């Protein structure tokens, strides 16, 4: 579990939600924007609630580990929703073609090696 500090307040959420929130906050700020988001939290009396925050430019978010002895709630759906945001960083995919000759030697995709004939 992690505590997320925002605008002088601290809330507790799961590791995956906190990590997704921090990544999305940085990505939104990088675009020079701000946006409102909602995340699930656990209150002081161990009840699930929602926190609304504005992330992006001028809105610092700090995530730090917190000691937790109870069963962790499953907030994976909320982390997934944050990751679906249009600005959330995504890995770039590269197409790789197989060798049409059926040989095991790697293909030089950069074409910087001399061609052997």
FIDREN-942849 format. One record per atom (N, C-alpha, C, O, CB): residue number from 1; atom name; y, x, z. Coordinates in steps of 0.02 Angstrom, whole numbers, plus 50000, padded with zeros to 5 digits. Each point is the difference from the previous one (the first is absolute). Glycine has a CB too. Layout:
! FIDREN-942849
     i   at   north    east      up
   NUM   CA       Y       X       Z
...
//
This chain:
! FIDREN-942849
     i   at   north    east      up
     1    N   49941   50042   50000
     1   CA   50059   49958   50000
     1    C   50062   50045   50000
     1    O   49999   50057   50023
     1   CB   49939   49850   50038
     2    N   50116   50065   49913
     2   CA   50062   50037   49995
     2    C   50058   49957   50027
     2    O   49999   49939   49995
     2   CB   49957   50124   49904
     3    N   50093   49971   50129
     3   CA   50062   49964   50016
     3    C   50050   50018   49945
     3    O   50007   50058   49981
     3   CB   49970   49944   50147
     4    N   50056   49947   49849
     4   CA   50050   50008   49947
     4    C   50068   49986   50032
     4    O   50012   49946   50027
     4   CB   49906   50020   49880
     5    N   50126   50083   50088
     5   CA   50067   49992   50028
     5    C   50048   49988   49942
     5    O   50000   50035   49950
     5   CB   49974   50040   50148
     6    N   50066   49873   49911
     6   CA   50046   49978   49948
     6    C   50061   49968   50034
     6    O   49992   49955   50042
     6   CB   49913   50027   49875
     7    N   50153   50041   50067
     7   CA   50063   49973   50026
     7    C   50000   49995   50077
     7    O   50024   49951   50028
     7   CB   49989   49985   49866
     8    N   49959   50115   50139
     8   CA   50000   50002   50072
     8    C   49946   49959   50033
     8    O   49995   49999   50062
     8   CB   50124   50019   49929
     9    N   49840   49948   49971
     9   CA   49945   49960   50027
     9    C   49934   50033   49981
     9    O   49995   50033   49949
     9   CB   50074   49861   50045
    10    N   49880   50096   50047
    10   CA   49934   50027   49986
    10    C   49949   49944   49999
    10    O   49999   49958   50045
    10   CB   50033   50152   50007
    11    N   49926   49890   49896
    11   CA   49946   49951   49994
    11    C   49935   50038   49990
    11    O   50000   50058   49980
    11   CB   50078   49854   49972
    12    N   49866   50054   50061
    12   CA   49934   50032   49993
    12    C   49963   49966   49943
    12    O   49996   49939   49996
    12   CB   50001   50090   50126
    13    N   49974   50012   49835
    13   CA   49961   49975   49943
    13    C   49942   50048   49987
    13    O   49993   50051   50034
    13   CB   50110   49891   49916
    14    N   49858   50043   50000
    14   CA   49943   50042   49984
    14    C   50021   50062   49960
    14    O   50055   50002   49972
    14   CB   49871   49896   50029
    15    N   50030   50151   49998
    15   CA   50014   50062   49963
    15    C   50014   49987   49927
    15    O   50047   50028   49972
    15   CB   49881   50033   50108
    16    N   50032   49895   49888
    16   CA   50008   49989   49928
    16    C   50065   49964   49984
    16    O   50032   50015   49950
    16   CB   49845   49980   50040
    17    N   50144   49958   50052
    17   CA   50064   49966   49989
    17    C   50058   50049   50010
    17    O   50046   50001   49960
    17   CB   49904   49889   50077
    18    N   50047   50150   50016
    18   CA   50054   50048   50013
    18    C   50006   50050   49943
    18    O   50055   50015   49978
    18   CB   49927   49971   50145
    19    N   49962   50041   49854
    19   CA   50001   50049   49946
    19    C   50028   49969   49936
    19    O   50041   50031   49965
    19   CB   49861   50028   50086
    20    N   50077   49880   49933
    20   CA   50024   49966   49940
    20    C   50074   49985   50005
    20    O   50037   50007   49951
    20   CB   49850   49942   50032
    21    N   50136   50031   50077
    21   CA   50070   49985   50011
    21    C   50043   50062   49990
    21    O   50053   49997   49968
    21   CB   49915   49912   50112
    22    N   50011   50147   49947
    22   CA   50039   50062   49994
    22    C   50003   50021   49926
    22    O   50054   50019   49976
    22   CB   49911   50017   50140
    23    N   49979   49962   49849
    23   CA   50000   50018   49929
    23    C   50045   49954   49959
    23    O   50037   50023   49957
    23   CB   49847   50022   50056
    24    N   50111   49891   50000
    24   CA   50041   49952   49962
    24    C   50074   50009   50016
    24    O   50042   49995   49956
    24   CB   49861   49925   50042
    25    N   50113   50092   50065
    25   CA   50070   50010   50020
    25    C   50030   50059   49962
    25    O   50055   49996   49974
    25   CB   49920   49957   50141
    26    N   49988   50102   49881
    26   CA   50024   50059   49964
    26    C   50008   49985   49926
    26    O   50049   50022   49969
    26   CB   49896   50052   50116
    27    N   50007   49890   49886
    27   CA   50003   49985   49928
    27    C   50059   49954   49984
    27    O   50035   50011   49950
    27   CB   49841   50002   50043
    28    N   50137   49937   50049
    28   CA   50056   49955   49988
    28    C   50066   50038   50008
    28    O   50046   49991   49961
    28   CB   49885   49911   50081
    29    N   50073   50140   50009
    29   CA   50061   50040   50010
    29    C   50011   50048   49942
    29    O   50057   50011   49980
    29   CB   49928   49981   50144
    30    N   49961   50036   49849
    30   CA   50005   50046   49944
    30    C   50031   49966   49939
    30    O   50032   50033   49958
    30   CB   49868   50029   50086
    31    N   50091   49873   49950
    31   CA   50029   49962   49945
    31    C   50071   49976   50016
    31    O   50032   49967   49960
    31   CB   49853   49997   50008
    32    N   50140   50054   50092
    32   CA   50067   49980   50020
    32    C   50005   49926   50017
    32    O   50053   49970   49994
    32   CB   49991   50121   49935
    33    N   49900   49880   50093
    33   CA   49997   49928   50013
    33    C   49982   49986   50073
    33    O   49982   50046   50037
    33   CB   49986   49934   49844
    34    N   50038   49958   50138
    34   CA   49977   49975   50065
    34    C   49965   49934   49987
    34    O   50018   49963   49955
    34   CB   50077   50094   50109
    35    N   49854   49929   49976
    35   CA   49963   49937   49992
    35    C   49974   49977   50068
    35    O   49989   50040   50045
    35   CB   49978   49991   49838
    36    N   50025   49904   50124
    36   CA   49972   49970   50060
    36    C   49924   49996   49993
    36    O   49974   49980   49948
    36   CB   50132   49954   50073
    37    N   49859   50086   50032
    37   CA   49927   49994   50002
    37    C   49979   49972   50068
    37    O   50039   49999   50048
    37   CB   49948   50098   49872
    38    N   49952   49880   50082
    38   CA   49971   49973   50061
    38    C   49936   50037   50015
    38    O   49959   50010   49954
    38   CB   50093   49876   50026
    39    N   49937   50134   50083
    39   CA   49938   50033   50018
    39    C   49971   49966   50063
    39    O   50037   49975   50042
    39   CB   50003   50135   49907
    40    N   49893   49891   50056
    40   CA   49970   49974   50062
    40    C   50005   50052   50056
    40    O   49994   50060   49988
    40   CB   49927   49869   49943
    41    N   50090   50046   50129
    41   CA   50005   50044   50058
    41    C   49959   49970   50057
    41    O   49979   49943   49997
    41   CB   50136   50096   49968
    42    N   49876   50001   50087
    42   CA   49969   49976   50062
    42    C   50054   50004   50053
    42    O   50031   50052   50010
    42   CB   49851   49987   49957
    43    N   50129   49905   50067
    43   CA   50053   49997   50051
    43    C   49975   50030   50066
    43    O   49941   50019   50005
    43   CB   50106   49877   49941
    44    N   49997   50110   50102
    44   CA   49983   50029   50065
    44    C   49944   49963   50035
    44    O   49963   50030   50039
    44   CB   50154   50007   49970
    45    N   49876   49898   49978
    45   CA   49946   49962   50032
    45    C   49939   49994   49954
    45    O   49960   49954   50007
    45   CB   50126   49983   50058
    46    N   49909   50109   49887
    46   CA   49942   50007   49954
    46    C   49991   49941   49952
    46    O   49944   49986   49979
    46   CB   50003   50081   50110
    47    N   50107   49899   49894
    47   CA   49997   49946   49951
    47    C   50025   50026   49933
    47    O   50043   50043   49997
    47   CB   49973   49870   50093
    48    N   49957   50059   49857
    48   CA   50021   50019   49932
    48    C   50062   49960   49982
    48    O   50004   49940   50011
    48   CB   49877   50086   49955
    49    N   50168   50009   50006
    49   CA   50063   49969   49978
    49    C   50022   50035   49936
    49    O   49966   50045   49976
    49   CB   50068   49926   50144
    50    N   50022   50007   49853
    50   CA   50029   50030   49939
    50    C   50067   50031   50018
    50    O   50038   49973   50040
    50   CB   49903   49943   49886
    51    N   50072   50142   50044
    51   CA   50066   50032   50006
    51    C   50031   50002   49931
    51    O   49967   50017   49951
    51   CB   49996   50053   50149
    52    N   50100   49913   49896
    52   CA   50037   50002   49937
    52    C   50047   50060   50003
    52    O   50037   50009   50049
    52   CB   49956   49864   49936
    53    N   50006   50168   49963
    53   CA   50045   50057   49998
    53    C   50028   50010   49930
    53    O   49971   49979   49951
    53   CB   49966   50074   50143
    54    N   50119   49981   49904
    54   CA   50029   50021   49936
    54    C   49985   50073   49993
    54    O   50016   50040   50043
    54   CB   50077   49872   49961
    55    N   49875   50106   49940
    55   CA   49981   50070   49989
    55    C   50040   50027   49941
    55    O   50027   49962   49960
    55   CB   49857   50018   50085
    56    N   50119   50085   49950
    56   CA   50034   50032   49944
    56    C   50059   50041   50023
    56    O   49999   50029   50054
    56   CB   49965   49878   49872
    57    N   50087   50095   50033
    57   CA   50059   50041   50013
    57    C   50032   49981   50067
    57    O   50014   49941   50013
    57   CB   50006   50070   49863
    58    N   49991   50039   50166
    58   CA   50034   49990   50064
    58    C   49957   49968   50054
    58    O   50027   49983   50053
    58   CB   50075   50008   49882
    59    N   49834   50001   50053
    59   CA   49956   49968   50049
    59    C   49943   50047   50017
    59    O   49949   50002   49966
    59   CB   50081   49883   49991
    60    N   49979   50152   50097
    60   CA   49950   50049   50020
    60    C   49941   49967   50035
    60    O   50010   49955   50041
    60   CB   50080   50132   49969
    61    N   49850   49935   49974
    61   CA   49939   49975   50032
    61    C   49963   50060   50027
    61    O   49988   50049   49964
    61   CB   50005   49850   49958
    62    N   49988   50098   50142
    62   CA   49961   50053   50031
    62    C   49933   49972   50022
    62    O   49998   49947   50032
    62   CB   50108   50112   50007
    63    N   49840   49974   49943
    63   CA   49933   49979   50020
    63    C   49970   50055   50043
    63    O   49999   50058   49980
    63   CB   49986   49872   49915
    64    N   49990   50051   50163
    64   CA   49969   50049   50046
    64    C   49938   49969   50031
    64    O   49996   49939   50008
    64   CB   50117   50114   50016
    65    N   49837   49989   49993
    65   CA   49940   49973   50030
    65    C   50014   49970   50069
    65    O   50044   50023   50036
    65   CB   49888   50062   49901
    66    N   50029   49865   50079
    66   CA   50006   49968   50066
    66    C   49930   49993   50029
    66    O   49952   49986   49963
    66   CB   50155   49952   50003
    67    N   49887   50071   50098
    67   CA   49935   49993   50032
    67    C   49980   49926   49999
    67    O   50040   49956   50016
    67   CB   49982   50144   50058
    68    N   49916   49888   49906
    68   CA   49977   49931   49992
    68    C   49928   49996   50024
    68    O   49957   50037   49975
    68   CB   50122   49942   49927
    69    N   49906   49977   50146
    69   CA   49933   49996   50027
    69    C   49964   49935   49982
    69    O   49941   49993   50014
    69   CB   50097   50079   50078
    70    N   49997   49882   49877
    70   CA   49970   49937   49980
    70    C   49973   50005   49929
    70    O   50011   50050   49966
    70   CB   50067   49887   50111
    71    N   49888   50010   49901
    71   CA   49977   49997   49931
    71    C   50060   49995   49954
    71    O   50047   49962   50013
    71   CB   49844   49983   50022
    72    N   50108   50095   49911
    72   CA   50056   49998   49954
    72    C   49996   49939   49955
    72    O   49946   49983   49976
    72   CB   50060   50143   50027
    73    N   50050   49841   49986
    73   CA   49999   49943   49954
    73    C   49991   50023   49928
    73    O   50015   50058   49984
    73   CB   50058   49877   50095
    74    N   49904   50021   49879
    74   CA   49991   50016   49929
    74    C   50062   49977   49962
    74    O   50007   49941   49984
    74   CB   49866   50049   50025
    75    N   50172   50057   49978
    75   CA   50061   49986   49962
    75    C   49995   50029   49929
    75    O   50051   50010   49968
    75   CB   50015   49989   50139
    76    N   49873   50014   49870
    76   CA   49991   50032   49935
    76    C   50030   49958   49943
    76    O   50024   50028   49950
    76   CB   49872   50026   50094
    77    N   50104   49880   49963
    77   CA   50029   49958   49948
    77    C   50075   50014   49994
    77    O   50027   50005   49945
    77   CB   49886   49906   50076
    78    N   50121   50096   50036
    78   CA   50072   50014   50000
    78    C   50014   50069   49970
    78    O   50049   50008   49963
    78   CB   49965   49919   50138
    79    N   49945   50123   49915
    79   CA   50008   50066   49970
    79    C   49991   49996   49925
    79    O   50037   50032   49962
    79   CB   49923   50023   50144
    80    N   49992   49906   49872
    80   CA   49988   49990   49928
    80    C   50059   49968   49966
    80    O   50017   50017   49944
    80   CB   49863   49974   50079
    81    N   50151   49961   50011
    81   CA   50059   49966   49971
    81    C   50058   50049   49993
    81    O   50036   49998   49949
    81   CB   49928   49894   50102
    82    N   50047   50152   49997
    82   CA   50053   50050   49994
    82    C   49985   50046   49942
    82    O   50046   50021   49964
    82   CB   49975   49974   50160
    83    N   49916   50022   49866
    83   CA   49981   50045   49946
    83    C   50007   49968   49931
    83    O   50003   50035   49950
    83   CB   49919   50021   50129
    84    N   50080   49878   49919
    84   CA   50009   49965   49936
    84    C   50074   49997   49978
    84    O   50015   49981   49944
    84   CB   49884   49951   50084
    85    N   50145   50088   50017
    85   CA   50072   49998   49984
    85    C   50013   50041   49937
    85    O   49969   50052   49990
    85   CB   50060   49934   50132
    86    N   50015   49992   49836
    86   CA   50014   50031   49936
    86    C   50023   50072   50006
    86    O   49992   50039   49953
    86   CB   50037   49850   50004
    87    N   50000   50131   50099
    87   CA   50024   50068   50009
    87    C   49953   50045   50040
    87    O   50014   50059   50009
    87   CB   50100   49895   49984
    88    N   49830   50018   50030
    88   CA   49954   50041   50040
    88    C   49972   50056   49956
    88    O   49979   49988   49944
    88   CB   49991   49913   50129
    89    N   50030   50161   49953
    89   CA   49975   50057   49959
    89    C   49928   49989   49979
    89    O   49957   49981   50040
    89   CB   50121   50095   50021
    90    N   49909   49938   49876
    90   CA   49933   49993   49972
    90    C   49978   50066   49970
    90    O   50041   50038   49973
    90   CB   49978   49839   50005
    91    N   49917   50136   50026
    91   CA   49973   50060   49968
    91    C   50002   49991   49925
    91    O   49989   49946   49975
    91   CB   49936   50077   50124
    92    N   50090   50030   49866
    92   CA   50001   49998   49927
    92    C   49929   50011   49974
    92    O   49965   50045   50023
    92   CB   50155   49997   49975
    93    N   49861   49918   49955
    93   CA   49934   50007   49970
    93    C   50005   50039   49935
    93    O   50048   49992   49962
    93   CB   49916   49900   50091
    94    N   49987   50148   49934
    94   CA   49997   50039   49939
    94    C   49936   49984   49963
    94    O   49947   49996   50031
    94   CB   50123   50096   50020
    95    N   49934   49898   49884
    95   CA   49941   49986   49960
    95    C   49964   50066   49986
    95    O   50030   50051   49984
    95   CB   50025   49848   49963
    96    N   49880   50098   50059
    96   CA   49958   50058   49986
    96    C   49948   49979   49950
    96    O   49964   49951   50010
    96   CB   50055   50098   50105
    97    N   49978   49987   49830
    97   CA   49951   49984   49948
    97    C   49940   50045   50006
    97    O   50006   50059   50019
    97   CB   50086   49902   49905
    98    N   49851   50012   50060
    98   CA   49939   50041   50001
    98    C   49997   50043   49937
    98    O   50032   49984   49950
    98   CB   49907   49929   50120
    99    N   50023   50140   49934
    99   CA   49992   50046   49944
    99    C   49956   49967   49947
    99    O   49941   49987   50012
    99   CB   50072   50114   50065
   100    N   50014   49885   49863
   100   CA   49961   49967   49949
   100    C   49942   50042   49975
   100    O   49953   49974   49970
   100   CB   50149   49964   49997
   101    N   49902   50128   50045
   101   CA   49945   50044   49978
   101    C   49941   49999   50048
   101    O   49947   50025   49984
   101   CB   50138   50048   49961
   102    N   49926   49896   50114
   102   CA   49946   49997   50049
   102    C   49988   50065   50036
   102    O   49948   50009   50032
   102   CB   50002   49904   49899
   103    N   50097   50134   50065
   103   CA   49992   50064   50033
   103    C   50028   49996   50071
   103    O   50043   49957   50015
   103   CB   49965   50103   49874
   104    N   49969   49983   50153
   104   CA   50020   49998   50070
   104    C   50064   50039   50015
   104    O   50025   49997   50056
   104   CB   49856   49992   49971
   105    N   50146   50047   49924
   105   CA   50060   50039   50012
   105    C   50061   49953   50006
   105    O   50005   49950   49964
   105   CB   49945   50148   49973
   106    N   50095   49919   50109
   106   CA   50059   49957   50009
   106    C   50045   50001   49938
   106    O   50005   50051   49965
   106   CB   49990   49970   50158
   107    N   50037   49923   49864
   107   CA   50047   49994   49944
   107    C   50069   50021   50025
   107    O   50020   49981   50056
   107   CB   49912   49925   49890
   108    N   50103   50131   50015
   108   CA   50068   50021   50017
   108    C   50048   49945   49980
   108    O   50021   49996   49942
   108   CB   49949   50126   50044
   109    N   50047   49834   50061
   109   CA   50044   49943   49986
   109    C   50072   50020   49988
   109    O   50038   49961   49972
   109   CB   49888   49971   50096
   110    N   50093   50129   49953
   110   CA   50068   50023   49989
   110    C   50008   50034   49933
   110    O   50056   50015   49979
   110   CB   49957   49998   50143
   111    N   49932   50001   49844
   111   CA   50000   50033   49934
   111    C   50035   50068   50002
   111    O   50032   50020   49951
   111   CB   49967   49867   49997
   112    N   49994   50148   50108
   112   CA   50033   50065   50004
   112    C   49951   50058   49989
   112    O   50019   50058   50006
   112   CB   50064   49891   50073
   113    N   49855   50036   49905
   113   CA   49951   50052   49985
   113    C   49992   50004   49924
   113    O   50007   49950   49965
   113   CB   49933   50031   50146
   114    N   50045   50078   49863
   114   CA   49989   50007   49928
   114    C   49939   49960   49977
   114    O   49951   49994   50037
   114   CB   50103   50121   49966
   115    N   49949   49859   49938
   115   CA   49945   49962   49972
   115    C   49950   50048   49969
   115    O   50018   50046   49963
   115   CB   50057   49856   50015
   116    N   49862   50088   50039
   116   CA   49948   50042   49972
   116    C   49966   49962   49943
   116    O   49987   49941   50007
   116   CB   49995   50118   50105
   117    N   50004   49975   49835
   117   CA   49973   49965   49942
   117    C   49938   50026   49975
   117    O   49973   49974   49952
   117   CB   50135   50001   50021
//
